[in-house]
Every structure is written in C-alpha cells, then in structure tokens.
Amino acid sequence: MAKQMTEDYPGKKLSTEELKQQLVQDAETKQVKESKFPTEIIDLPSKGKLYPKDHPLASGQVEMKYMTAKEEDILTSQNLIQKGIVIDMLLRSLVIGNGDGKKVNYDDLLLGDKNAVMIAARVLGYGKDYPAEIPCPACKTKQNETIDLAGLENKDVNITANENLFEFELPLSKKIITFKLLSHSDEEKIQNEMKRMKKKTHSSTISYDLTSRLKQIIIAVDGDETRSTINSFVENEFISRDSLAFRTNLENVTPDVDMSVYFECDECGHEATIQIPMSVEFFWPRA
C-alpha cells in the first residue's frame, strides 16, 4: 500500500506521515472543487501577508459559498444565539477553502479578515443593501439610511510586518513592545480570560476587556517573552498615555474593512463620517 501511494506522488520518497498529510490535503482540495454550491472568492484585507508562507490563508483569499436554508437554520438557532456563537457558526459553515482550493482553519483568521468574511456573508446571503437607523451626531435625530455593503473597501494599510510580528516603542517609558494582531482563536481566549477575571474578583461591573486584550496582543516587553512579565506590565506598569499611543499604532497597522460611511442629516444638515451601526437586521433583515 505504501509503495502504491509513493508511486502516486513521484518525485521524492515520502514518509508515512508525509503521505498521510498529502492524502488529507488532496481529499480536502477535491471536496472544495466538487462543491455543489455556487461560490465566490473574497479578497482579505491582510492580502495574506501576515500568515506563514505555507499557510492556506497566505493566498490572501477565501472561497465562500452562498447561504442556504442550512445556514438560515443556524441563524435562527436560539441555543446558538444565547451562547453568543451564532455568527461564528454561520461563517464556519460558509467558508469552504482558500482561493487555491485548500481548506482553511476559521480560527486562524485575523479579526480584520474575519470582518471581511462577515460582510461578504451578509452580501451573499441577503444582498448588498443594508437598511440602518442612524442617529445624527449633532441633533440626535434618527434617520433611515440604506448602506451599500458592496461599496465598502479595505483599509489602506502598508503591510511591512513579517508574518504578524510588529514592534513599537512606547513614547514615555521607551519600552519596546513586540506584538501581534489577533485572530479569532485569540478572541476566544480573551473571552475566557474575561470570565476568569470576573470570577476571581467577583465583579460584575468591570469588563477587563482592555487588559485581557493587551495580554493577548503583546508578545514581549523589551524582549522578555515571559508571560508573567507581560501580565505584570499590562496590569501595573502600562501608563495610560503609552497605552493610548500603542492602541493608536495598533489601529493604524491593522488590515481591516473600512466600516465608515458619509452621513448628512436631513434635519439639521450636519455632515460627518460615521461607523456603520451593526443592528440585529444585519443578519436578520426584515422579511
């Protein structure tokens, strides 16, 4: 059997483990190609540059199928809604591979790329027109708008990092922070950390979102990768002005979908660029 499999993959002698991996990869590629559903190729904001070179997402694209009744069952599952995982389950069902026909791990998606997948899912499922009620920043009058989701563009970010590894010197303390951009799996770790901190402190009023997020983002402080050092720095030494500067830099280097749109108030004439409000109608539009 091993001899036959080796003959199927000429060119070099493969170990049993390499043969196994090759067969699994070929099976996944065949499954994607033989999909009975119409699909679309979606360009990722990161362009694939922040993933390892041999990672499926390094292609900079994902292949998504159109939403079916199966996915609508997911969206209407009260169990998934109550657990807060309904959107992730939906996107896992819709992403079937990368632009080259290889299977991808949804958990590996950077959050900015995940946002692009979410927008694409809404467009493929219910169309590009998203009706939203927007309050005027000036007079607070609520105004109905229809947002063209297909017109949203990716942020113009000059990606110079090598496989999701960045450095930033804090302006006050002068410490060098080595950091990464978060993936979906990192986001899940943050949620678990927040729950752990709430139980530890018996607090229902403090969210711990910022500190939990920073602990996942930061890889090293002045070259020290010790987790206890990073945690202590975030909790006890991260001066607010340094934290603000770091978060501003983080936003500037993060590939993502530009979710801002132009708004003009019909009531008072105020003009502004605002962030798209994400209401329940984003994935649950009115019939």
Order of alpha helices (4+ residues) and beta strands (2+ residues): alpha-alpha-beta-beta-alpha-alpha-alpha-beta-alpha-beta-beta-beta-beta-alpha-alpha-beta-alpha-alpha-beta-beta
